[in-house]
Amino acid sequence: MARPQDPEAVLAAIEGWPEPDRSLALRLHSLVQEAAPALTLRLWYGMPAYALKGKVLCFFQPAHRFKTRYATLGFTDQARLDQGRMWPVAFALKDLGPEEEAQIQALLRRAVG
């Protein structure tokens, strides 16, 4: 039996999610692999997350889990997104088009440093 930290187990769990969370999480996974291949998929507080050197850098919070109207892509303090004295660290996701995908990939590259 696969451990919850195994990327395959996390992806298998995502496959059982309702739409649109399933599609958003799987597309986000592809974007992470393309833009920040050094990040590793793991489970973090029951959510898919991506870690760098064992520390979670970003995570996906599915809408269905918290019964919210949108999913969230969030970044931890490990992400190098600092910009002045205040900057966003969480983004609402309802759908992903080419523009949003490009923005996410740019955020991921910046977050990794």
C-alpha positions in Angstrom: 0.0 0.0 0.0 1.3 3.5 -0.9 2.1 6.0 1.8 0.2 9.3 1.7 3.4 11.1 1.0 4.0 9.1 -2.2 3.2 11.3 -5.2 1.3 8.5 -6.8 -1.0 8.2 -3.7 -1.6 11.9 -3.8 -2.5 11.8 -7.5 -4.7 8.8 -6.9 -6.6 10.7 -4.2 -7.1 13.7 -6.5 -8.6 11.4 -9.2 -11.5 10.7 -6.8 -12.3 14.4 -6.3 -15.4 16.0 -7.8 -15.1 18.5 -10.7 -13.8 21.1 -11.1 -11.3 20.5 -8.2 -10.0 17.3 -9.9 -9.2 19.0 -13.2 -7.8 22.1 -11.5 -5.5 20.0 -9.3 -4.3 17.8 -12.2 -3.6 20.8 -14.4 -1.8 22.6 -11.6 0.3 19.5 -11.1 1.3 19.6 -14.8 2.1 23.3 -14.5 4.3 22.7 -11.5 6.2 19.9 -13.3 6.8 22.2 -16.3 7.7 25.4 -14.4 9.4 24.1 -11.2 10.5 20.5 -11.7 12.6 20.6 -8.5 9.3 20.7 -6.4 8.0 17.4 -5.1 4.4 16.5 -4.7 3.3 15.5 -1.2 0.2 15.6 1.1 0.1 18.5 3.5 -2.8 18.8 5.9 -4.8 16.6 3.6 -4.1 18.8 0.6 -1.7 18.4 -2.4 1.4 20.5 -1.8 4.7 21.0 -3.5 7.9 21.0 -1.4 11.5 22.1 -2.1 14.1 20.4 0.0 11.4 18.9 2.2 9.7 22.2 3.0 6.3 23.0 1.5 6.4 26.0 -0.9 2.9 25.9 -2.3 -0.4 24.0 -2.0 -3.8 23.5 -3.6 -6.8 23.8 -1.4 -9.8 22.2 -3.1 -13.2 24.0 -2.9 -15.1 20.8 -2.1 -13.1 20.2 1.1 -14.1 23.4 2.7 -17.3 23.9 0.8 -16.2 27.2 -0.7 -17.0 28.6 -4.1 -13.5 28.5 -5.4 -10.3 26.5 -4.9 -7.1 28.2 -3.7 -3.5 28.1 -4.8 -1.5 29.2 -1.8 2.2 29.8 -1.0 4.0 29.4 2.3 6.7 31.7 3.7 9.2 29.4 1.9 8.1 31.0 -1.4 10.3 33.9 -2.6 7.4 36.1 -3.6 8.4 39.0 -1.4 7.7 42.4 -3.0 7.9 45.4 -0.8 6.1 45.3 2.5 3.0 43.5 1.3 2.3 40.8 -1.4 -0.3 38.2 -2.2 0.3 34.6 -1.1 -3.0 33.0 -2.1 -5.0 33.0 -5.3 -8.6 32.0 -5.9 -9.1 29.5 -8.8 -12.3 28.7 -10.6 -10.9 27.8 -14.0 -7.5 27.9 -15.7 -7.1 29.5 -19.2 -3.8 30.2 -20.9 -3.4 33.6 -19.2 -3.9 32.1 -15.7 -1.6 29.2 -16.5 1.2 31.6 -17.6 0.7 33.7 -14.4 0.9 30.5 -12.2 4.1 29.3 -14.0 5.7 32.8 -13.5 4.7 32.7 -9.8 6.2 29.2 -9.4 9.5 30.1 -11.0 9.7 33.2 -8.8 8.7 31.3 -5.7 11.5 28.7 -6.2 14.0 31.5 -6.8 
